[in-house]
Amino acid sequence: MQGPSEFTITGTLGKYDATSFLPQIKVPTLFTVGQFDEVGPELVRRFAARVPAARYVQLAGSAHMTPWDARDENVKSCARSYAWRTRPARGREVGMIKGVHRSRAGRRCAGGVGPAT
């Protein structure tokens, strides 16, 4: 789909752009990016700005592999994001029940970390 190299996209994904769909994401979303990520923090910040319930975190001193480069800060960012998303969002009350994420209707979310549905 991307072609023979990740550095020069020549496959079917070469001209694919889903940016217009970002405003349609209705669940809390965490965007993380390393300070030196090849993607670039500004591009990720622009994507995050298009998602209504998004948070953006730039991890200082890291590149693309933030769980490796900035492990502790990455874990803290995820934990803060999960705490943030348990607040009522868009009329839905959500919360953590014994480590399993549940929606107001009581639906269990996959792996305990999925979006409330």
C-alpha positions in Angstrom: 0.0 0.0 0.0 2.8 2.4 0.7 5.2 1.0 -1.8 8.7 -0.6 -1.4 9.9 2.1 1.0 8.4 4.1 3.8 10.5 7.1 2.7 9.0 7.4 -0.7 5.3 6.5 -0.9 4.5 5.2 -4.3 1.7 2.7 -3.5 -2.0 3.1 -3.3 -1.7 5.3 -0.2 0.5 7.8 -2.1 -2.3 10.3 -2.6 -4.6 9.3 0.2 -5.6 12.1 2.5 -8.1 11.5 5.4 -7.6 15.0 6.9 -11.2 16.0 6.1 -12.5 13.1 8.2 -10.7 14.3 11.4 -13.6 16.6 12.6 -15.9 13.5 12.5 -14.0 11.8 15.3 -16.3 12.0 18.3 -14.3 10.3 21.0 -11.6 11.7 23.1 -8.3 11.3 21.2 -4.7 11.6 22.3 -2.1 12.8 19.8 1.5 12.3 20.9 4.6 13.2 18.9 8.2 13.3 19.7 10.1 16.6 19.5 12.3 15.2 16.7 9.7 13.0 15.0 10.1 12.8 11.3 6.4 13.5 11.0 6.9 16.8 12.7 5.2 18.2 15.8 3.5 21.0 13.8 1.7 18.6 11.5 0.5 16.5 14.4 -0.6 19.7 16.2 -2.7 20.7 13.2 -4.3 17.2 13.0 -5.2 17.4 16.7 -6.7 20.8 16.3 -9.2 19.3 13.8 -10.5 16.6 16.2 -13.1 18.1 18.5 -12.2 16.0 21.6 -8.4 15.9 21.1 -5.4 16.4 23.3 -1.9 17.1 21.9 1.3 16.2 23.7 4.8 16.8 22.4 7.4 14.6 24.1 10.6 16.5 24.6 13.9 14.9 23.5 12.2 12.0 21.7 11.8 11.0 18.1 9.3 8.7 16.5 9.4 5.8 19.0 8.1 7.8 22.0 7.3 4.7 24.1 11.0 3.9 23.9 12.6 7.4 23.8 10.4 9.0 26.5 8.9 6.1 28.2 8.0 7.7 31.5 6.5 10.9 30.0 4.6 8.8 27.4 3.0 6.7 30.2 2.2 9.9 32.2 0.6 11.5 29.1 -1.5 8.4 28.5 -2.6 8.2 32.1 -3.5 11.9 32.2 -5.4 11.5 29.0 -7.4 8.5 30.3 -8.2 10.5 33.5 -9.3 13.5 31.3 -11.6 11.3 29.2 -13.5 9.9 32.2 -15.1 13.4 32.6 -18.5 13.8 31.0 -18.0 14.5 27.3 -20.7 15.5 24.8 -23.6 14.6 27.1 -22.2 11.1 27.9 -21.2 10.2 31.4 -18.3 7.8 31.4 -16.0 6.4 34.1 -13.6 3.7 35.2 -15.2 0.8 37.0 -12.6 -1.7 38.3 -10.3 -0.8 35.5 -12.9 -1.5 32.8 -14.0 1.5 30.8 -17.8 1.7 30.6 -20.2 4.0 29.0 -23.3 5.5 30.7 -25.3 2.6 29.1 -22.9 0.2 30.8 -21.3 -1.1 27.6 -17.9 -2.5 28.2 -15.2 -1.1 25.9 -12.5 -3.4 24.4 -9.5 -3.9 26.6 -10.8 -1.4 29.1 -9.3 1.5 27.1 -11.7 1.9 24.2 -14.0 4.8 23.6 -17.3 5.0 25.3 -20.1 4.0 23.0 
